[in-house]
């Protein structure tokens, strides 16, 4: 069980360590789906941000810099993008591939170390759902934005479970230990998955206006092998696999592959849903 977080811990004691350990796999997976235009929530957040040359931008919960690099290209020439994340491993990886007009810092989105009105734009791709105090995170995003600055954020929304995930759930529940649980996540998750509540949270944080879009997306996996390879790097599955010895991990992967190949012998398409917030300071 070495390296395994205990159950019932707080978000900031749980997620940064998990994401640090799996930063490289996260980067590969996200670069792949964004290159194929399949991460529509994150793509929409970038589009709505309206980044132009010369702007100063902050990428909140930036991970290994997948969105940061795209934002930095839009801000050239003359602009600057700062990426911040609590996961040290993510920041180290981001710095290794940083553009000239980007910098990365280990920092909490609930406590930004920047003066008021420092940025033209703030963006968060699939990150605000991990903030235990969502109101504080939104107030910080509002505080560091200039007047009329834009804040955009994409959030995954759980939809109806498809047969592929139901099949995988059966293998997971039989072969893996329970996932570690963050005890301070319920309020934030309830808000971000409710469009009206998310909009109101942005207004309560001091934004002048806010809107939330619901976007559907599909992801195509070349094979069961590709899906299982990526799935085992996701934080929830990866954290459960850490509780097994190498033989146990191999047994899980083997059974997951056999289960999916039996039902899906070729490519696999999965569906997802996202909320995308646009808030104006």
C-alpha positions as CSV (number, residue, x, y, z in Angstrom):
1,X,0.0,0.0,0.0
2,X,3.0,2.3,-0.1
3,X,2.3,5.7,-1.7
4,X,-1.5,5.3,-1.2
5,X,-3.4,8.2,0.3
6,X,-5.8,7.4,3.2
7,X,-9.5,7.7,2.8
8,X,-11.3,10.8,4.0
9,X,-8.5,13.3,3.4
10,X,-8.8,16.9,2.2
11,X,-8.6,17.8,-1.5
12,X,-5.3,19.7,-1.2
13,X,-3.7,16.8,0.6
14,X,-4.9,14.3,-2.0
15,X,-5.1,15.6,-5.6
16,X,-1.7,17.5,-6.0
17,X,0.2,14.3,-5.0
18,X,-1.8,12.1,-7.3
19,X,-1.6,14.4,-10.3
20,X,2.1,14.9,-9.7
21,X,2.8,11.2,-9.9
22,X,0.8,10.9,-13.2
23,X,1.6,14.2,-14.9
24,X,3.3,12.7,-17.9
25,X,0.4,10.3,-18.7
26,X,-2.1,13.2,-18.2
27,X,-0.1,15.4,-20.6
28,X,0.0,12.7,-23.3
29,X,-3.7,11.9,-23.0
30,X,-4.8,15.6,-23.1
31,X,-2.5,16.5,-26.0
32,X,-3.9,13.6,-28.0
33,X,-7.6,14.4,-27.5
34,X,-7.0,18.2,-28.0
35,X,-5.1,17.6,-31.2
36,X,-8.1,15.7,-32.5
37,X,-10.5,18.4,-31.5
38,X,-12.3,16.2,-29.0
39,X,-11.9,18.2,-25.8
40,X,-14.6,20.6,-26.8
41,X,-15.1,22.0,-23.3
42,X,-11.5,23.2,-23.0
43,X,-11.4,24.3,-26.7
44,X,-14.5,26.4,-26.0
45,X,-13.0,28.0,-22.9
46,X,-10.0,29.0,-25.0
47,X,-12.3,30.4,-27.7
48,X,-14.5,32.4,-25.3
49,X,-11.4,33.8,-23.5
50,X,-10.7,35.9,-26.6
51,X,-6.9,36.1,-26.0
52,X,-5.2,38.6,-28.3
53,X,-1.6,39.6,-28.9
54,X,-0.1,41.6,-26.0
55,X,-2.5,40.4,-23.4
56,X,-1.5,39.1,-20.0
57,X,-3.2,35.8,-19.2
58,X,-3.3,33.4,-16.2
59,X,-4.1,29.7,-16.7
60,X,-5.5,28.4,-13.4
61,X,-4.9,24.8,-12.5
62,X,-2.8,24.6,-15.6
63,X,-1.6,21.0,-15.2
64,X,1.4,20.3,-17.5
65,X,0.6,23.3,-19.6
66,X,-1.5,21.8,-22.4
67,X,-3.8,24.9,-22.5
68,X,-1.1,27.3,-21.4
69,X,0.9,26.6,-24.6
70,X,-2.1,27.3,-26.8
71,X,-3.0,30.5,-24.9
72,X,0.7,31.7,-25.1
73,X,0.6,31.3,-28.9
74,X,-2.5,33.5,-29.1
75,X,-0.9,36.2,-26.8
76,X,2.1,36.6,-29.1
77,X,3.7,39.0,-29.8
78,X,4.0,41.0,-26.7
79,X,1.8,39.0,-24.3
80,X,2.6,36.8,-21.4
81,X,0.9,33.7,-19.9
82,X,1.3,32.5,-16.3
83,X,0.3,28.9,-15.5
84,X,-0.3,28.0,-11.8
85,X,-1.1,24.6,-10.2
86,X,-0.7,23.0,-6.8
87,X,0.8,19.8,-8.2
88,X,4.6,20.2,-8.2
89,X,5.0,17.4,-10.8
90,X,2.7,19.1,-13.2
91,X,4.6,22.4,-12.9
92,X,8.0,20.7,-13.4
93,X,6.7,19.1,-16.6
94,X,5.1,22.3,-17.8
95,X,8.4,24.2,-17.3
96,X,10.2,21.6,-19.4
97,X,8.1,22.5,-22.4
98,X,7.5,26.2,-21.7
99,X,7.4,28.8,-24.5
100,X,9.4,32.0,-24.1
101,X,6.4,34.1,-23.1
102,X,5.2,31.7,-20.4
103,X,6.1,30.9,-16.8
104,X,4.8,28.5,-14.3
105,X,4.4,28.6,-10.5
106,X,3.2,26.2,-7.8
107,X,0.2,28.1,-6.4
108,X,-3.3,27.6,-5.0
109,X,-6.1,28.9,-7.2
110,X,-7.8,29.9,-3.9
111,X,-4.9,32.1,-2.9
112,X,-3.2,33.8,-5.9
113,X,0.0,35.7,-5.2
114,X,-0.7,38.5,-7.6
115,X,-1.9,42.1,-7.1
116,X,-5.5,43.2,-8.0
117,X,-6.1,43.8,-11.7
118,X,-3.0,42.0,-12.9
119,X,-4.4,40.1,-15.9
120,X,-6.6,40.7,-19.0
121,X,-7.9,37.1,-19.1
122,X,-8.1,34.1,-16.7
123,X,-8.8,30.5,-18.0
124,X,-9.3,27.2,-16.2
125,X,-9.6,24.0,-18.1
126,X,-11.2,21.2,-16.0
127,X,-9.8,22.5,-12.7
128,X,-12.3,24.5,-10.6
129,X,-14.1,21.3,-9.6
130,X,-11.1,20.4,-7.4
131,X,-11.3,23.7,-5.4
132,X,-12.9,22.8,-2.0
133,X,-13.9,26.5,-1.6
134,X,-15.3,27.3,-5.0
135,X,-16.4,30.8,-3.9
136,X,-13.0,31.7,-2.8
137,X,-11.4,30.5,-6.1
138,X,-13.9,32.5,-8.1
139,X,-13.3,35.6,-6.0
140,X,-9.6,35.3,-6.5
141,X,-10.0,34.9,-10.3
142,X,-12.2,38.1,-10.2
143,X,-9.7,40.0,-8.1
144,X,-6.7,39.5,-10.3
145,X,-8.6,40.5,-13.5
146,X,-8.7,44.0,-14.9
147,X,-12.1,45.7,-15.4
148,X,-14.0,43.9,-18.2
149,X,-11.5,41.1,-18.1
150,X,-12.8,37.6,-19.0
151,X,-12.7,34.4,-17.0
152,X,-13.6,31.2,-18.7
153,X,-13.7,27.7,-17.2
154,X,-14.6,24.3,-18.5
155,X,-15.9,21.6,-16.1
156,X,-16.8,17.9,-16.9
157,X,-20.4,17.0,-16.1
158,X,-21.2,13.4,-15.4
159,X,-23.8,12.1,-17.8
160,X,-25.6,8.7,-18.2
161,X,-23.1,5.9,-17.8
162,X,-22.4,4.2,-21.1
163,X,-22.0,0.5,-21.5
164,X,-18.2,0.7,-21.9
165,X,-17.9,2.4,-18.5
166,X,-20.4,0.1,-16.9
167,X,-18.2,-2.9,-18.0
168,X,-15.1,-1.3,-16.7
169,X,-16.8,-0.4,-13.4
170,X,-17.5,-4.1,-12.9
171,X,-13.8,-5.0,-13.2
172,X,-12.8,-2.1,-11.0
173,X,-15.2,-3.0,-8.2
174,X,-14.0,-6.6,-8.1
175,X,-10.3,-6.1,-8.4
176,X,-9.4,-2.6,-7.1
177,X,-9.5,-1.2,-3.6
178,X,-11.9,1.8,-3.0
179,X,-10.8,5.2,-4.3
180,X,-9.4,7.7,-1.8
181,X,-12.1,10.2,-1.0
182,X,-11.8,14.0,-0.5
183,X,-14.1,15.0,2.3
184,X,-14.4,18.6,1.2
185,X,-15.6,18.2,-2.4
186,X,-19.4,17.8,-2.2
187,X,-20.4,21.5,-2.2
188,X,-18.2,22.4,-5.2
189,X,-19.2,19.4,-7.2
190,X,-22.9,20.1,-6.7
191,X,-22.4,23.7,-7.9
192,X,-20.3,23.1,-11.0
193,X,-22.7,20.4,-12.3
194,X,-25.7,22.7,-12.0
195,X,-25.5,25.4,-14.7
196,X,-27.7,27.9,-12.8
197,X,-25.8,27.4,-9.6
198,X,-22.4,27.8,-11.3
199,X,-23.6,31.1,-13.0
200,X,-24.8,32.4,-9.6
201,X,-21.6,31.5,-7.9
202,X,-19.7,33.6,-10.5
203,X,-22.1,36.5,-9.9
204,X,-21.7,36.1,-6.1
205,X,-17.9,36.3,-6.5
206,X,-18.3,39.8,-8.0
207,X,-18.4,39.2,-11.7
208,X,-20.6,41.7,-13.6
209,X,-22.1,39.1,-15.8
210,X,-21.9,35.3,-16.3
211,X,-23.2,32.6,-18.6
212,X,-22.9,28.8,-18.7
213,X,-23.0,26.6,-21.8
214,X,-23.7,22.9,-21.9
215,X,-21.6,21.1,-24.5
216,X,-21.7,17.5,-25.6
217,X,-18.5,15.8,-26.8
218,X,-17.4,12.5,-28.2
219,X,-14.0,10.8,-27.9
220,X,-13.0,8.0,-30.3
221,X,-10.5,5.4,-29.0
222,X,-8.7,3.4,-31.6
223,X,-9.0,0.2,-29.5
224,X,-9.7,-1.2,-26.1
225,X,-5.9,-1.2,-25.5
226,X,-5.8,2.6,-26.0
227,X,-8.8,3.3,-23.8
228,X,-7.5,1.1,-20.9
229,X,-4.0,2.5,-21.2
230,X,-5.4,6.1,-20.8
231,X,-8.0,5.2,-18.3
232,X,-5.5,3.7,-15.9
233,X,-3.7,7.0,-15.8
234,X,-6.8,9.0,-14.7
235,X,-6.4,10.2,-11.2
236,X,-9.3,8.1,-9.7
237,X,-8.2,4.8,-11.3
238,X,-4.5,5.5,-10.9
239,X,-4.9,6.1,-7.2
240,X,-6.7,2.8,-6.8
241,X,-4.0,0.9,-8.8
242,X,-1.4,2.3,-6.5
243,X,-2.9,0.1,-3.7
244,X,-1.9,-3.1,-5.7
245,X,1.4,-4.9,-6.2
246,X,2.6,-5.3,-9.8
247,X,0.9,-8.7,-10.2
248,X,-2.4,-7.1,-9.1
249,X,-2.1,-4.3,-11.5
250,X,-1.3,-6.6,-14.3
251,X,-4.3,-8.8,-13.5
252,X,-6.6,-5.7,-13.5
253,X,-5.3,-4.5,-16.9
254,X,-5.5,-8.0,-18.4
255,X,-9.1,-8.5,-17.3
256,X,-10.2,-4.9,-18.3
257,X,-8.8,-5.5,-21.8
258,X,-10.4,-8.9,-22.2
259,X,-13.8,-7.5,-21.0
260,X,-13.8,-4.6,-23.4
261,X,-12.4,-6.6,-26.4
262,X,-15.2,-9.1,-26.0
263,X,-17.8,-6.3,-26.4
264,X,-15.9,-3.8,-28.5
265,X,-13.5,-5.6,-30.9
266,X,-12.7,-2.4,-32.8
267,X,-12.7,1.3,-32.1
268,X,-14.7,2.7,-29.2
269,X,-16.6,6.0,-29.0
270,X,-17.6,7.5,-25.7
271,X,-19.7,10.6,-24.9
272,X,-19.2,13.4,-22.4
273,X,-20.7,16.6,-21.3
274,X,-19.2,19.9,-20.2
275,X,-20.2,23.1,-18.6
276,X,-18.3,26.1,-19.9
277,X,-18.5,29.3,-17.9
278,X,-17.8,32.8,-19.3
279,X,-17.8,35.5,-16.6
280,X,-17.0,39.2,-17.2
281,X,-15.3,41.2,-14.4
